[in-house]
């Protein structure tokens, strides 16, 4: 929680106080006369609590008067997770105690934050994200006119979901897909009905022939676009009998 105040002529330092409703003032800091802000980090685990703050100017043993009615509801900063899904970039965060809604923002590198929506859920899918573009997302918890802080460094490269085509070739099963903007490589996976996906190749091309496929067996294949540690989503229903 950040407390800010204006400079007071004659002050040599400032004392910062805090209380909860019905409680008593407790001095939580003394700062130099050149400092006009104080961040109260002791409240970070108490989202949903309303705090009162006041500041007194100090000169020797003399203290100024103080206001007693300045309060704010503390809202924790949401922790944001990003992932590529079939319809866009999915932004997910945890519930913040005291919040009654959330505001989602997006920007590109070097750009400014743009508000995308208000929502009462804890996830949002940005269907306007373009494949190959790196986006930053952040979320602020909201209660009335009070907003939480926010993160600024959570980003993801939007990678579209590859469209997979399967065909039998003389040497095995040929898996083909379209190029995905922003992809550096592709991971090819295979499974049998009821089994788990197993990665069988990483390629930079847009096709792969599985020469280990056994005749008479039905296989499922999928492909994920890759950029560094970021993966696209994938289809799970593409199958063929070798």
C-alpha positions in Angstrom: 0.0 0.0 0.0 1.5 3.3 -1.1 1.0 6.4 1.1 1.8 9.8 -0.4 1.7 13.3 1.1 2.8 16.9 0.3 5.8 18.6 1.8 5.3 20.6 5.0 7.4 23.7 5.6 9.5 23.4 8.7 9.3 19.6 8.9 12.5 17.6 9.7 10.9 14.2 9.2 7.5 12.5 8.9 5.8 9.7 10.9 3.5 7.3 9.2 0.6 5.7 11.1 -1.9 2.9 10.3 -5.0 1.5 11.9 -8.0 -0.7 11.0 -11.6 0.3 11.6 -12.2 0.4 15.4 -8.5 0.0 16.2 -5.8 2.4 17.4 -3.2 4.3 15.4 0.1 2.5 15.2 3.3 4.2 14.0 4.7 2.1 11.2 7.5 4.3 9.9 9.6 7.4 10.3 11.0 8.8 7.0 13.3 11.7 6.1 12.1 15.1 5.2 13.0 14.5 1.6 10.7 11.5 1.4 7.1 12.1 0.6 5.9 8.5 0.1 5.9 5.3 2.0 5.0 1.8 0.9 3.4 -0.4 3.6 4.5 -4.0 2.6 3.2 -5.5 5.8 -0.3 -5.7 4.4 0.4 -7.9 1.4 -1.2 -11.0 3.0 -4.4 -9.1 4.0 -6.3 -8.5 0.8 -9.9 -7.4 1.5 -9.0 -5.4 4.7 -9.7 -1.7 4.9 -6.8 0.3 6.4 -6.7 3.9 7.6 -3.4 5.9 7.2 -2.2 9.2 8.4 1.0 11.2 8.4 2.4 13.7 10.9 5.1 16.2 10.2 7.8 16.3 12.8 10.3 19.0 14.0 12.2 18.0 17.1 9.6 17.1 19.7 6.8 19.0 17.9 4.3 17.1 15.8 1.7 18.4 13.4 -2.0 17.4 13.7 -3.3 14.7 11.4 -6.3 13.6 9.4 -8.1 10.4 10.6 -10.6 9.6 7.8 -8.3 8.6 4.9 -8.9 4.9 4.2 -8.4 2.4 1.5 -9.4 -1.2 0.9 -6.3 -3.2 0.3 -6.5 -5.5 -2.8 -3.7 -7.9 -3.6 -2.0 -7.8 -7.0 -3.3 -10.7 -9.1 -0.8 -13.3 -10.3 -1.2 -13.7 -14.0 -0.6 -16.8 -16.1 -0.7 -16.8 -19.9 -1.3 -19.6 -22.4 -2.1 -20.1 -26.1 -5.5 -21.8 -26.7 -7.3 -22.5 -29.9 -9.2 -19.2 -29.9 -6.5 -16.8 -28.7 -4.4 -16.0 -25.6 -5.9 -17.2 -22.3 -5.2 -14.9 -19.3 -5.7 -16.6 -16.0 -5.3 -15.3 -12.4 -6.3 -16.3 -8.8 -9.2 -14.9 -6.8 -8.4 -11.7 -4.9 -10.1 -11.4 -1.5 -12.2 -8.2 -1.5 -12.4 -7.8 -5.2 -15.8 -7.7 -6.9 -14.5 -7.7 -10.5 -11.2 -7.6 -12.5 -9.9 -5.4 -15.3 -7.7 -7.0 -18.0 -5.2 -5.0 -20.0 -2.9 -5.7 -22.9 0.0 -4.0 -24.6 2.8 -4.8 -27.1 6.5 -4.1 -26.4 7.0 -0.3 -26.3 3.3 0.4 -26.3 0.8 1.6 -23.8 -1.6 -0.5 -21.7 -5.1 -0.8 -23.3 -8.0 -2.0 -21.2 -9.7 -5.1 -22.8 -12.6 -5.8 -20.4 -14.0 -5.9 -16.9 -15.0 -9.4 -15.8 -16.1 -11.2 -12.6 -14.4 -14.4 -13.6 -10.8 -15.3 -13.1 -9.9 -15.9 -16.7 -10.3 -14.1 -20.1 -9.5 -15.2 -23.6 -8.2 -12.6 -26.0 -9.6 -13.7 -29.3 -8.1 -10.6 -31.1 -4.4 -11.6 -30.5 -2.6 -12.1 -33.8 -0.2 -15.1 -34.3 3.5 -14.1 -34.2 3.0 -11.1 -32.0 4.3 -10.8 -28.5 1.8 -9.4 -26.1 2.0 -8.3 -22.4 -1.1 -8.8 -20.2 -1.9 -7.6 -16.7 -4.9 -7.8 -14.5 -6.1 -5.4 -11.7 -8.5 -6.4 -8.9 -11.3 -3.9 -8.5 -13.7 -3.0 -5.7 -15.8 0.1 -6.5 -13.2 2.9 -7.3 -10.3 1.0 -5.7 -7.8 -0.8 -7.9 -5.0 -3.2 -7.0 -1.5 -2.9 -8.3 -0.4 -4.9 -11.3 2.4 -6.8 -12.9 4.1 -5.4 -16.1 6.4 -8.2 -17.2 4.2 -11.1 -18.1 4.2 -11.8 -21.8 3.5 -14.5 -24.4 4.0 -14.9 -28.1 0.6 -15.7 -29.7 0.9 -18.9 -31.6 -2.0 -20.1 -33.6 -3.0 -23.8 -33.4 -1.6 -25.7 -36.4 -4.2 -27.3 -38.7 -3.2 -30.9 -39.2 -3.8 -33.2 -42.2 -2.9 -36.9 -42.2 -2.3 -39.3 -45.1 -0.8 -42.7 -45.7 2.5 -42.7 -47.6 4.6 -45.5 -48.8 7.0 -45.2 -45.9 4.5 -44.4 -43.1 2.0 -41.8 -42.0 2.6 -38.3 -43.3 1.6 -35.5 -41.0 1.2 -32.1 -42.7 0.2 -28.7 -41.3 0.2 -25.0 -42.2 3.0 -22.6 -41.2 2.3 -20.6 -38.0 3.4 -17.0 -37.8 6.0 -16.6 -35.0 6.8 -20.3 -34.7 10.5 -21.3 -34.6 9.9 -25.0 -34.8 7.1 -27.6 -34.4 6.6 -30.6 -32.1 4.9 -33.7 -33.5 3.0 -36.0 -31.1 1.4 -39.4 -31.5 -0.9 -41.6 -29.5 -3.1 -44.6 -29.8 -6.7 -44.7 -28.7 -6.8 -44.6 -24.8 -3.1 -43.8 -24.7 -1.1 -40.7 -23.8 0.6 -38.3 -26.2 4.2 -39.0 -26.9 6.4 -36.5 -28.7 8.0 -38.2 -31.7 9.8 -35.3 -33.5 10.8 -31.7 -33.5 11.1 -30.1 -36.9 11.4 -26.8 -38.6 9.4 -27.9 -41.7 5.6 -28.2 -42.0 5.5 -32.0 -42.5 6.8 -35.1 -40.9 6.5 -38.8 -42.0 6.2 -41.3 -39.1 8.0 -44.3 -40.4 7.4 -46.3 -37.2 3.7 -46.5 -37.7 2.5 -50.1 -37.8 0.1 -51.3 -40.5 -3.4 -51.9 -39.2 -3.1 -49.6 -36.2 -5.1 -46.4 -35.7 -3.0 -43.5 -34.6 -3.8 -39.9 -33.4 -1.4 -37.1 -34.3 -1.1 -33.5 -33.3 1.4 -30.7 -33.8 2.3 -27.8 -31.6 4.0 -24.6 -32.8 7.0 -23.6 -30.6 8.7 -20.3 -29.9 11.3 -20.6 -27.2 9.5 -22.1 -24.2 6.1 -21.1 -25.5 3.8 -23.6 -27.1 0.6 -23.3 -29.1 -2.5 -25.3 -28.3 -3.2 -28.5 -30.3 -6.0 -30.5 -31.8 -6.7 -33.9 -30.3 -9.1 -35.6 -32.7 -7.0 -36.2 -35.9 -6.6 -39.9 -36.5 -5.7 -42.3 -39.3 -5.4 -46.1 -39.7 -2.0 -47.0 -41.2 
